[in-house]
Amino acid sequence: MRVLLDECLPRALKHELLEHEVSMVIEMGWAGIKNGALLEQAVVHFDVFLTADQNLQYQQNLSSLRIPVIVLVAHSNDINKLRPLMAKVRDMLPDVQGGNLYQISF
């Protein structure tokens, strides 16, 4: 599965999804692009968008997109806070559906 990690996530999270093709927003040259335009680009190149932006669902009409969005809900975006959530992400990835938002928390 092709996974795009938002620029708000630590690069080290890539190592938590080794069985997938994972890219960072910054690696794609998309740093600083607003969420709406970013998600439109992500739909073309990726199967899922992973972020820690808990406001995304209020800012964008995600149901109109063909890409599923997974939001990691933690007190910070520190790798040590997010790493424990990644097992749930790995379990969830095969079943995510485009246009849906999934929240993963403790």
CYANA upper distance limits for C-alpha pairs under 8 A (distance plus 0.5 A):
  1 MET  CA     20 HIS  CA      5.66
  1 MET  CA     21 GLU  CA      6.51
  1 MET  CA     46 PHE  CA      8.40
  1 MET  CA     47 ASP  CA      6.70
  1 MET  CA     48 VAL  CA      8.36
  2 ARG  CA     20 HIS  CA      6.72
  2 ARG  CA     21 GLU  CA      5.24
  2 ARG  CA     22 VAL  CA      6.38
  2 ARG  CA     23 SER  CA      8.34
  2 ARG  CA     45 HIS  CA      8.23
  2 ARG  CA     46 PHE  CA      5.42
  2 ARG  CA     47 ASP  CA      5.62
  2 ARG  CA     48 VAL  CA      7.17
  3 VAL  CA     20 HIS  CA      7.52
  3 VAL  CA     21 GLU  CA      6.62
  3 VAL  CA     22 VAL  CA      5.23
  3 VAL  CA     23 SER  CA      6.88
  3 VAL  CA     46 PHE  CA      6.31
  3 VAL  CA     47 ASP  CA      6.50
  3 VAL  CA     48 VAL  CA      5.56
  3 VAL  CA     49 PHE  CA      6.47
  3 VAL  CA     50 LEU  CA      7.57
  4 LEU  CA     22 VAL  CA      6.41
  4 LEU  CA     23 SER  CA      5.59
  4 LEU  CA     24 MET  CA      6.19
  4 LEU  CA     25 VAL  CA      7.10
  4 LEU  CA     42 ALA  CA      7.67
  4 LEU  CA     46 PHE  CA      6.87
  4 LEU  CA     47 ASP  CA      8.48
  4 LEU  CA     48 VAL  CA      6.86
  4 LEU  CA     49 PHE  CA      5.43
  4 LEU  CA     50 LEU  CA      6.57
  5 LEU  CA      9 LEU  CA      7.03
  5 LEU  CA     22 VAL  CA      7.68
  5 LEU  CA     23 SER  CA      6.66
  5 LEU  CA     24 MET  CA      5.26
  5 LEU  CA     25 VAL  CA      6.63
  5 LEU  CA     49 PHE  CA      6.70
  5 LEU  CA     50 LEU  CA      5.44
  5 LEU  CA     51 THR  CA      6.70
  6 ASP  CA     24 MET  CA      6.78
  6 ASP  CA     25 VAL  CA      5.98
  6 ASP  CA     49 PHE  CA      7.72
  6 ASP  CA     50 LEU  CA      6.57
  6 ASP  CA     51 THR  CA      5.52
  6 ASP  CA     52 ALA  CA      8.17
  7 GLU  CA     24 MET  CA      7.08
  7 GLU  CA     25 VAL  CA      5.92
  7 GLU  CA     26 ILE  CA      6.83
  7 GLU  CA     31 ALA  CA      7.27
  7 GLU  CA     51 THR  CA      8.45
  8 CYS  CA     51 THR  CA      7.41
  8 CYS  CA     52 ALA  CA      7.13
  8 CYS  CA     53 ASP  CA      8.03
  8 CYS  CA     77 ASN  CA      7.71
  9 LEU  CA     13 LEU  CA      7.88
  9 LEU  CA     51 THR  CA      7.05
  9 LEU  CA     52 ALA  CA      7.17
  9 LEU  CA     77 ASN  CA      6.65
 10 PRO  CA     77 ASN  CA      7.60
 10 PRO  CA     78 ASP  CA      7.57
 10 PRO  CA     79 ILE  CA      6.70
 11 ARG  CA     24 MET  CA      7.69
 12 ALA  CA     16 GLU  CA      8.09
 12 ALA  CA     79 ILE  CA      7.48
 13 LEU  CA     17 LEU  CA      7.69
 13 LEU  CA     79 ILE  CA      7.54
 13 LEU  CA     83 ARG  CA      7.58
 14 LYS  CA     18 LEU  CA      7.33
 14 LYS  CA     22 VAL  CA      6.60
 14 LYS  CA     23 SER  CA      8.06
 16 GLU  CA     83 ARG  CA      7.94
 16 GLU  CA     86 MET  CA      7.03
 17 LEU  CA     21 GLU  CA      8.42
 17 LEU  CA     22 VAL  CA      7.66
 17 LEU  CA     86 MET  CA      8.45
 17 LEU  CA     90 ARG  CA      7.54
 18 LEU  CA     22 VAL  CA      8.33
 23 SER  CA     27 GLU  CA      7.02
 23 SER  CA     28 MET  CA      7.76
 24 MET  CA     28 MET  CA      7.07
 25 VAL  CA     29 GLY  CA      7.12
 25 VAL  CA     30 TRP  CA      5.86
 25 VAL  CA     31 ALA  CA      6.33
 26 ILE  CA     30 TRP  CA      6.06
 26 ILE  CA     31 ALA  CA      5.30
 30 TRP  CA     38 LEU  CA      7.64
 33 ILE  CA     37 ALA  CA      6.98
 33 ILE  CA     38 LEU  CA      6.25
 34 LYS  CA     38 LEU  CA      6.46
 35 ASN  CA     39 LEU  CA      6.45
 35 ASN  CA     56 LEU  CA      8.12
 35 ASN  CA     60 GLN  CA      8.11
 36 GLY  CA     40 GLU  CA      6.86
 36 GLY  CA     60 GLN  CA      6.94
 37 ALA  CA     41 GLN  CA      6.84
 38 LEU  CA     42 ALA  CA      6.60
 39 LEU  CA     43 VAL  CA      6.66
 39 LEU  CA     49 PHE  CA      8.36
 39 LEU  CA     65 LEU  CA      8.37
 39 LEU  CA     67 ILE  CA      8.41
 40 GLU  CA     44 VAL  CA      7.56
 40 GLU  CA     65 LEU  CA      8.17
 41 GLN  CA     45 HIS  CA      7.34
 42 ALA  CA     46 PHE  CA      5.85
 42 ALA  CA     47 ASP  CA      8.42
 42 ALA  CA     48 VAL  CA      8.41
 42 ALA  CA     49 PHE  CA      7.67
 42 ALA  CA     67 ILE  CA      8.09
 43 VAL  CA     47 ASP  CA      7.48
 43 VAL  CA     48 VAL  CA      8.49
 43 VAL  CA     65 LEU  CA      7.82
 43 VAL  CA     66 ARG  CA      6.81
 43 VAL  CA     67 ILE  CA      6.00
 46 PHE  CA     67 ILE  CA      8.18
 47 ASP  CA     67 ILE  CA      6.57
 47 ASP  CA     68 PRO  CA      7.79
 48 VAL  CA     67 ILE  CA      6.06
 48 VAL  CA     68 PRO  CA      5.61
 48 VAL  CA     69 VAL  CA      6.48
 48 VAL  CA     70 ILE  CA      7.99
 48 VAL  CA     98 GLY  CA      8.43
 49 PHE  CA     67 ILE  CA      7.50
 49 PHE  CA     68 PRO  CA      6.84
 49 PHE  CA     69 VAL  CA      5.31
 49 PHE  CA     70 ILE  CA      6.72
 50 LEU  CA     69 VAL  CA      6.43
 50 LEU  CA     70 ILE  CA      5.35
 50 LEU  CA     71 VAL  CA      6.56
 50 LEU  CA     72 LEU  CA      8.03
 51 THR  CA     69 VAL  CA      8.02
 51 THR  CA     70 ILE  CA      6.80
 51 THR  CA     71 VAL  CA      5.50
 51 THR  CA     72 LEU  CA      6.69
 52 ALA  CA     71 VAL  CA      5.66
 52 ALA  CA     72 LEU  CA      5.27
 52 ALA  CA     73 VAL  CA      6.74
 52 ALA  CA     74 ALA  CA      8.26
 52 ALA  CA     77 ASN  CA      7.41
 53 ASP  CA     71 VAL  CA      7.07
 53 ASP  CA     72 LEU  CA      8.28
 54 GLN  CA     71 VAL  CA      6.98
 54 GLN  CA     72 LEU  CA      8.34
 54 GLN  CA     73 VAL  CA      7.49
 55 ASN  CA     59 GLN  CA      6.92
 56 LEU  CA     60 GLN  CA      6.51
 57 GLN  CA     61 ASN  CA      7.59
 57 GLN  CA     62 LEU  CA      7.21
 57 GLN  CA    101 LEU  CA      7.92
 61 ASN  CA     65 LEU  CA      8.05
 62 LEU  CA     69 VAL  CA      8.39
 62 LEU  CA     99 GLY  CA      5.87
 62 LEU  CA    100 ASN  CA      7.10
 62 LEU  CA    101 LEU  CA      7.64
 63 SER  CA     98 GLY  CA      8.31
 63 SER  CA     99 GLY  CA      4.60
 63 SER  CA    100 ASN  CA      6.51
 64 SER  CA     99 GLY  CA      6.44
 65 LEU  CA     98 GLY  CA      7.11
 65 LEU  CA     99 GLY  CA      5.35
 66 ARG  CA     98 GLY  CA      4.81
 66 ARG  CA     99 GLY  CA      5.57
 67 ILE  CA     97 GLN  CA      7.74
 67 ILE  CA     98 GLY  CA      4.64
 67 ILE  CA     99 GLY  CA      6.00
 67 ILE  CA    100 ASN  CA      8.00
 68 PRO  CA     96 VAL  CA      6.72
 68 PRO  CA     97 GLN  CA      6.04
 68 PRO  CA     98 GLY  CA      4.72
 68 PRO  CA     99 GLY  CA      5.78
 68 PRO  CA    100 ASN  CA      5.54
 68 PRO  CA    101 LEU  CA      6.53
 68 PRO  CA    102 TYR  CA      8.17
 69 VAL  CA     98 GLY  CA      8.35
 69 VAL  CA     99 GLY  CA      8.07
 69 VAL  CA    100 ASN  CA      6.85
 69 VAL  CA    101 LEU  CA      5.35
 69 VAL  CA    102 TYR  CA      6.68
 70 ILE  CA     89 VAL  CA      8.41
 70 ILE  CA    101 LEU  CA      6.37
 70 ILE  CA    102 TYR  CA      5.18
 70 ILE  CA    103 GLN  CA      6.30
 70 ILE  CA    104 ILE  CA      7.79
 71 VAL  CA    101 LEU  CA      7.84
 71 VAL  CA    102 TYR  CA      6.57
 71 VAL  CA    103 GLN  CA      5.23
 71 VAL  CA    104 ILE  CA      6.70
 72 LEU  CA     82 LEU  CA      7.69
 72 LEU  CA     85 LEU  CA      7.68
 72 LEU  CA    103 GLN  CA      6.53
 72 LEU  CA    104 ILE  CA      5.58
 72 LEU  CA    105 SER  CA      6.78
 73 VAL  CA    103 GLN  CA      7.13
 73 VAL  CA    104 ILE  CA      6.30
 73 VAL  CA    105 SER  CA      5.36
 73 VAL  CA    106 PHE  CA      8.35
 74 ALA  CA     81 LYS  CA      7.03
 74 ALA  CA     82 LEU  CA      7.19
 74 ALA  CA    105 SER  CA      6.93
 74 ALA  CA    106 PHE  CA      8.22
 75 HIS  CA     81 LYS  CA      7.86
 76 SER  CA     81 LYS  CA      7.13
 76 SER  CA     82 LEU  CA      8.40
 77 ASN  CA     81 LYS  CA      7.16
 77 ASN  CA     82 LEU  CA      6.87
 78 ASP  CA     82 LEU  CA      6.84
 79 ILE  CA     83 ARG  CA      6.20
 80 ASN  CA     84 PRO  CA      7.95
 81 LYS  CA     85 LEU  CA      8.48
 82 LEU  CA     86 MET  CA      7.44
 85 LEU  CA     89 VAL  CA      7.14
 85 LEU  CA    104 ILE  CA      7.24
 85 LEU  CA    105 SER  CA      7.10
 85 LEU  CA    106 PHE  CA      7.47
 86 MET  CA     90 ARG  CA      6.66
 87 ALA  CA     91 ASP  CA      6.75
 88 LYS  CA     92 MET  CA      6.54
 88 LYS  CA    104 ILE  CA      7.61
 89 VAL  CA     93 LEU  CA      6.52
 89 VAL  CA    104 ILE  CA      7.94
 90 ARG  CA     94 PRO  CA      8.42
 92 MET  CA     96 VAL  CA      6.91
 96 VAL  CA    100 ASN  CA      8.07
